[in-house]
Amino acid sequence: MKKSFHLGLLPRIIIAIVLGIVFGLFFPKPVVRLFVTFNSIFSNFLQFLIPLIIIGLVTPAISDIGNGAGRLLLITVAIAYCDTVFAGLLSYGTSVSVFPKLIGGTSTSAIAEFENLEPYFTIQIPPMVDVMASLVFAFTLGLGMAFFGSPHLKKFAEEFKEIVVKTIEVVIIPLLPIYIFGIFLNMTHTGQAFGVIKVFISIIGVIFLLHIFLLVFQYCLAGGIVGRNPFKLLGKMLPAYFTALGTSSSAATIPVTLECTKKNGVSDEIAGFTVPLCATIHLSGSCLKITACAVALMMMQGMEFDFWMFLGFIMMLGVMMVAAPGVPGGAIMAALGVLSTMLGFGEQEQALMIALYITMDNFGTACNVTGDGAIALVIDKMFRRS
């Protein structure tokens, strides 16, 4: 039997960017406007879906966490959340210090007005509820389900989640490369793509170095708490790191992460509890990436921002990340709502965020799962003391 060839999302996005740049050099304006029309309709559909994605993914995730009990759960959730927020703040501080030099002249003129071609027509698909209302509803419903049990409501929430996930897998993900292709086709046609690509490469390099620093910091902290060599601890987690690079999935890497965590001396009970839980709630690498990309795009767009705006965004992002694992492109899809409401991102910025984020998706996932091992070490030490 012949094996079917499957091209992953990352290669498809890269191909879409390259083809968009190449074809943008010679495609006539009427053809470019066809893709601008598709992007306009797709963007409206995506904006319609964002509140449903939040309700469908966040509600059962909050319910599942709320169903847990005990000090161990609360401590693990608190450490994972604080580490995710710390990663976002580290990313923000580095970005505002480094990116102005990297971006340089590629500021507002680079992308602020790249969508100057009008679509032939568009279809307005207004969301049924705004993003913040959907987030509050998801929290209220999720906590209520956890408190009261509500098996029928729980089943409905899980089935609704399956509908949302299937929509992402069957509709959004397959059309996403065409959407990205249209964005870069339009940018190249108007002469702004090459400046953006140059900045993208610089940003990716900085974010990769930040990932390495974050992992070293996490294991230095964990090593100090457990009284062991942090670099030896980190070295034993490398199989999990490289597995995550290949799978781009925290959930798929859980067996390897468990094995590596146990090799670091964590008890079977703590490893079996902490690693699967952290695969759901600890996404420091993803938060780091999204924050850095958001800062870079706001600088390029000439958008106003300050520390307090990003502090609120990062804290909310740490909560939204709970909905991300197990869903293709889950982190950036879950983040689109707060990107639009808290940072003011429109269609252009959201499309570029998706492209930039997915380009580094493997490294963010690898950072997430490797950091899970550091949290497991700390939890194991605390549990054994109690």
Buried (B, 14 or more C-beta within 10 A) or exposed (E): EEEEEEEEBBEBBBBBBEBBBEBBEEBEEEEBBBBBBBBBBBBBBBBBBBBBBBBBBBBBBBBBBBEBEEEBBEBBBEBBBEBBBBBBBBBBBBBBEBBEEBBEEBBEEBBBEBBEBEBEEBEEBEBEBBBBBBBEBBBEBBBBBBEEEBEEBBEBBBEBBEEBBEBBEEBBBEBBBBBBBBBBBBBBBBEBBEBBBBBBEBBBEBBBEBBEEBBEBBBBBBBEBBEBEBEEBBEBBEBBBBBBBEBBBBBBBBEBBBBBBBBBBBBEEBBBBBBBBBBBBBBBBBBBBBBBBBBBBBBBBEBEBEEEBBBEBBBBBBBBBBBBBBBBBBBBBBBBBBBBBBBBBEBBBBBBBBBBBBBBBBBBBBBBBBBBBBBBBBBBBBBEEE
